[in-house]
Amino acid sequence: MPHGQLHTYEDFYKHQNNFFSIKDWVNWVCYVSAHPTKTGEDKKWVPCGQIALLDISLPHRRFEVGAIWLNPNVHGTFVMVEMTYAVLRFAFERLQAGRVQWKTHHNNMASQKSAIKLGFSPDGIHKKHMIDADGNWRHSFFYSMMDDDWYGREETTDGQSGLDVVTVGSAVALKQASAAPQGRQKQLEETIARRKKEGKALTVGITLGQPLA
């Protein structure tokens, strides 16, 4: 991350508090549901990370998925894929995104692999794109997914300038609810199902609704 390492909980809390005060980003906290341990008990929700839409350009319907972190206890499970899937559905179906991008540090191999696994296509490298907290240059790898990729259709060229995304987004969401998923959406749903079946299982503590350390 550009801000560098956070060594204490106090530093982390201060950074997160500042992060969530940014007005032109959309931030979400990720929760994992735990099964009730007693009959009639409400389902418990365990917070385990965050994800955001940033670099938002509503006139051009362009967004970026980023600022992602997850508790190590859920690394390698279905959580990362399903969390990103939910944000992509929101971007493409509710906000009528034409493009959603993913960028990462040139040394962050895990993030680069995640982008490909999630269905993003490589765009290229922005050299000397940012200066990290330690004063070193960061070269950013960019990846992208288009609405045509998401819906599995031929490339569209009409950008529909001035589109009322709220009205259209509601209509599209209703239509998609009754339609079979195609394209990258279908691929991600299949990946989530496969991860839940074959991937790393959630820890017992999470399934019992215990807070993560």
C-alpha positions as CSV (number, residue, x, y, z in Angstrom):
1,M,0.0,0.0,0.0
2,P,1.3,3.6,-0.7
3,H,1.0,4.5,3.0
4,G,3.5,1.8,4.0
5,Q,3.3,-0.7,6.9
6,L,1.1,-0.1,9.9
7,H,2.8,-1.6,12.9
8,T,0.3,-1.0,15.7
9,Y,-3.5,-1.3,16.1
10,E,-3.6,2.5,16.9
11,D,-1.9,3.3,13.5
12,F,-4.2,0.9,11.7
13,Y,-7.3,2.4,13.4
14,K,-6.2,6.0,12.6
15,H,-5.6,5.1,8.9
16,Q,-8.9,3.3,8.6
17,N,-10.8,6.2,10.2
18,N,-9.2,8.6,7.7
19,F,-9.9,6.2,4.8
20,F,-13.6,5.9,5.5
21,S,-13.9,9.7,5.7
22,I,-13.0,10.0,2.0
23,K,-16.2,11.2,0.3
24,D,-15.5,10.2,-3.3
25,W,-14.9,6.6,-2.6
26,V,-17.5,3.9,-1.8
27,N,-16.2,1.7,1.0
28,W,-17.6,-1.6,2.3
29,V,-16.7,-3.8,5.3
30,C,-16.7,-7.5,4.5
31,Y,-18.5,-9.8,6.9
32,V,-18.6,-13.6,7.0
33,S,-21.8,-15.2,8.2
34,A,-21.6,-17.8,11.0
35,H,-24.1,-20.5,11.7
36,P,-26.2,-20.0,14.9
37,T,-25.1,-22.3,17.6
38,K,-28.5,-22.5,19.3
39,T,-32.0,-23.0,17.9
40,G,-33.7,-19.6,17.4
41,E,-30.4,-17.7,17.7
42,D,-29.8,-14.9,15.2
43,K,-27.1,-15.4,12.7
44,K,-23.8,-13.9,13.7
45,W,-21.6,-11.8,11.4
46,V,-17.8,-11.7,11.7
47,P,-16.0,-8.6,10.2
48,C,-12.9,-9.8,8.3
49,G,-11.8,-7.1,5.8
50,Q,-12.8,-4.3,3.4
51,I,-13.1,-3.4,-0.3
52,A,-13.8,-0.2,-2.1
53,L,-14.8,1.4,-5.4
54,L,-12.3,4.3,-6.0
55,D,-11.2,6.4,-8.9
56,I,-14.9,7.0,-9.6
57,S,-15.9,8.7,-12.9
58,L,-19.6,8.8,-13.1
59,P,-19.8,10.7,-16.4
60,H,-17.6,8.0,-18.0
61,R,-19.0,5.2,-15.9
62,R,-15.5,4.1,-14.9
63,F,-14.6,2.6,-11.5
64,E,-11.7,0.8,-9.8
65,V,-11.9,-2.0,-7.3
66,G,-9.2,-1.7,-4.7
67,A,-8.1,-0.8,-1.2
68,I,-8.7,-4.5,-0.3
69,W,-7.4,-6.1,2.8
70,L,-8.5,-9.3,4.5
71,N,-7.8,-11.0,7.8
72,P,-5.2,-13.8,7.3
73,N,-7.8,-16.3,8.7
74,V,-9.8,-16.0,5.4
75,H,-6.9,-16.0,3.0
76,G,-7.3,-18.7,0.4
77,T,-11.0,-19.2,1.1
78,F,-14.0,-18.2,-1.0
79,V,-14.2,-14.8,0.7
80,M,-12.0,-12.7,-1.6
81,V,-13.7,-14.0,-4.7
82,E,-17.2,-13.6,-3.4
83,M,-16.5,-10.1,-2.0
84,T,-15.1,-8.9,-5.3
85,Y,-18.0,-10.5,-7.2
86,A,-20.5,-8.6,-5.1
87,V,-18.8,-5.3,-5.8
88,L,-18.5,-6.1,-9.6
89,R,-22.3,-6.9,-9.7
90,F,-23.0,-3.6,-8.0
91,A,-20.8,-1.7,-10.5
92,F,-22.0,-3.3,-13.7
93,E,-25.7,-3.8,-12.8
94,R,-26.5,-0.9,-10.5
95,L,-24.0,1.8,-11.7
96,Q,-24.0,0.7,-15.3
97,A,-20.2,0.6,-15.4
98,G,-18.5,0.4,-18.8
99,R,-15.1,-0.3,-17.3
100,V,-13.9,-1.5,-13.9
101,Q,-10.2,-1.6,-13.3
102,W,-7.7,-3.1,-10.9
103,K,-4.2,-1.8,-10.3
104,T,-1.4,-3.1,-8.1
105,H,2.2,-2.7,-7.1
106,H,4.7,-4.2,-9.5
107,N,6.1,-6.4,-6.7
108,N,2.6,-7.5,-5.5
109,M,2.5,-10.9,-7.3
110,A,-0.4,-12.1,-5.2
111,S,-2.6,-9.2,-6.3
112,Q,-1.5,-9.6,-10.0
113,K,-2.5,-13.3,-9.8
114,S,-5.8,-12.4,-8.1
115,A,-6.7,-10.0,-10.9
116,I,-6.3,-12.7,-13.5
117,K,-8.2,-15.3,-11.4
118,L,-11.1,-12.8,-11.0
119,G,-11.4,-12.4,-14.7
120,F,-9.6,-9.0,-15.3
121,S,-7.5,-8.6,-18.4
122,P,-4.0,-7.1,-18.3
123,D,-3.9,-3.5,-19.7
124,G,-0.2,-2.6,-19.2
125,I,2.2,-0.9,-16.8
126,H,2.3,2.7,-15.7
127,K,6.0,3.2,-14.9
128,K,6.8,5.5,-12.0
129,H,3.1,5.8,-11.3
130,M,3.4,6.6,-7.6
131,I,6.0,7.2,-4.9
132,D,5.7,4.8,-1.9
133,A,6.1,5.8,1.7
134,D,9.7,4.6,1.6
135,G,10.5,6.9,-1.2
136,N,10.8,4.2,-3.9
137,W,9.0,4.4,-7.2
138,R,6.0,2.2,-7.7
139,H,5.2,0.9,-11.2
140,S,1.5,0.1,-11.3
141,F,0.1,-2.9,-13.2
142,F,-3.3,-2.2,-14.6
143,Y,-6.1,-4.7,-15.3
144,S,-9.6,-4.1,-16.5
145,M,-13.0,-5.7,-17.1
146,M,-15.6,-4.3,-19.4
147,D,-19.4,-4.5,-19.3
148,D,-19.2,-6.6,-22.4
149,D,-16.9,-9.1,-20.6
150,W,-19.2,-9.2,-17.6
151,Y,-22.4,-10.0,-19.7
152,G,-20.6,-12.2,-22.2
153,R,-21.7,-10.2,-25.3
154,E,-20.2,-8.6,-28.4
155,E,-18.4,-5.3,-27.9
156,T,-20.7,-2.3,-27.7
157,T,-19.7,1.1,-28.9
158,D,-22.6,3.3,-27.8
159,G,-21.6,4.9,-24.5
160,Q,-25.1,6.4,-23.9
161,S,-23.9,9.8,-22.5
162,G,-25.9,11.2,-19.6
163,L,-27.5,7.8,-18.8
164,D,-29.7,7.8,-15.6
165,V,-27.8,5.0,-13.9
166,V,-30.3,4.8,-11.0
167,T,-33.3,4.1,-13.1
168,V,-31.5,1.9,-15.6
169,G,-29.7,0.1,-12.9
170,S,-32.9,-0.9,-11.1
171,A,-34.3,-2.2,-14.4
172,V,-31.2,-4.1,-15.2
173,A,-31.0,-5.6,-11.7
174,L,-34.6,-7.0,-12.1
175,K,-33.8,-8.3,-15.6
176,Q,-30.6,-10.0,-14.4
177,A,-32.4,-11.6,-11.5
178,S,-34.4,-13.7,-13.9
179,A,-31.7,-14.3,-16.5
180,A,-29.0,-16.9,-16.5
181,P,-25.5,-15.4,-15.9
182,Q,-23.1,-15.2,-18.8
183,G,-19.5,-14.1,-19.4
184,R,-17.3,-13.2,-16.5
185,Q,-20.2,-13.2,-14.1
186,K,-20.8,-16.8,-14.8
187,Q,-17.1,-17.6,-14.5
188,L,-16.9,-16.0,-11.1
189,E,-20.0,-17.7,-9.8
190,E,-18.4,-21.0,-10.8
191,T,-15.2,-20.1,-9.1
192,I,-17.0,-19.2,-5.9
193,A,-18.8,-22.5,-5.9
194,R,-15.6,-24.4,-6.6
195,R,-13.7,-22.5,-3.8
196,K,-16.5,-23.3,-1.3
197,K,-16.3,-27.0,-2.2
198,E,-12.6,-27.5,-2.8
199,G,-10.8,-24.5,-1.3
200,K,-9.5,-23.8,2.2
201,A,-12.2,-24.0,4.8
202,L,-13.1,-21.2,7.2
203,T,-11.6,-21.6,10.6
204,V,-13.8,-23.0,13.4
205,G,-13.8,-19.7,15.2
206,I,-15.4,-17.9,12.3
207,T,-18.1,-20.5,11.9
208,L,-18.9,-20.1,15.5
209,G,-19.0,-16.3,15.2
210,Q,-15.9,-15.5,17.3
211,P,-14.1,-12.2,16.6
212,L,-10.9,-12.5,14.6
213,A,-7.6,-11.6,16.2
